[in-house]
């Protein structure tokens, strides 16, 4: 019902920046939440940031002040601006959409690799 396509991953130096984008297509009902998770080798998948259709945001403590999430609801697109990147930010980043309107049913993107060199 919902497809998510991520872009913007790649290589960055420590202290550099990357901007991720995720475009959702299909039946995107409101209210909903769009955001980003990441999974590093040998670690659990964790929430990085998300934003509800009403504008509420959540951030992982270690990215507060460095990453910014934003949405363009007309385009069903969510962005993650990542500044001051650190090697520990290296992970596969996954887009996530949760349709609060239909019982919090969620969808995952395929993931995009972010690698930060020291």
N, C-alpha and C positions, 0 to 999 in steps of 0.2 A: 504493500500500500504506500510506503514511503521509501524513497531512495535518497541516499546522502553521498555527495561527491566532494572529497576534500582536495585541497591544493595548497601549495605554498611551503611545503616541507623541503628540507635540504640541509646543506652544510653551513655552519656559521662559526666564527671565532668567538671565544669567550669575550663578553662585553658587547657583542654584536646584536643584531635584530633580525627577526623574521616575522612575517605576517601570514597566518593561516586563514583560509576561507573554506566554508562548507555551504554548499547549495543543496537545499532540500526540494524534492519534487514529490508530487502525489497529493494525498489527502491530508493536508496539514490543518487540523482543526485547532481552534483556540478555545480555552487557554492552553498554553503549552510551555515547554522549556527547551531551550537549545543551548548546547555547551560542548565542552571538550574534556576528555579523559586522556590519560597517558599511561603507558606501561613500559617500564625499563626492564632490561634483562634480569631475570631472577627475582622480580618484584611484582607485587599485586598491582592491578589496574587501579588508578586513583583519579578522583575528580580534580580537574585543574581549575575550571571556572564554568559557570553557567548563568543564564539569564532567562527569566520568565518573560512571557509576552506582556506582562504588566510592568516590566522594568526592574524587578528585583534581581540582584546579582549575588553570587557566592564565589569565593576564591580560596584556593589552597593557600595556607598561611605562607608557605615558602615562595609564592609568586606574587603576593600582595605588594603593590608599588612598582612592580616590574612588568606585569602582564595586564592587558586591558581587553575585556570582552565587549563586543558591540553587535547590534543586529540591524538588519535592514528588512523589516517585516514585509514590505512590498515585494521584495525579491526572494523572500524565504531564505535568507543568507545570514550566517553568523560568522564573525571574524574573531581572531585572537591575535592581537598585536603583542609580540614578545620582545621586550627590550632587556638590556643588561643580561644577556644569556650566560648561563654557567654550564660547565660540563655535566653537572648533575641533572640538567634539564634534558639530556639526551634520552630519547624514548620514542616509541611509536605513539602518535597522537591520534585519537579517535573522536570523530564527531558523534554527538548523541542528541537525539530528539525524543522527548517524552510528551505524549499527548495526554495532558491532564484531563481534558474534556471527556476522554473515553477510558477512564480507569487507570491512568498513568502507564499506558502501554508505550514501550520504548523501542527505538531503532538505533542501530549502529552503522557508522560508515566503515569503510575497509581499512582505514588508517593511513597515515603518512609519516614517514621517518623524519625525525629531527635529530641531527647530530651536531654537538657543540664541542669543538676542539679546544684544548688548553694551551 
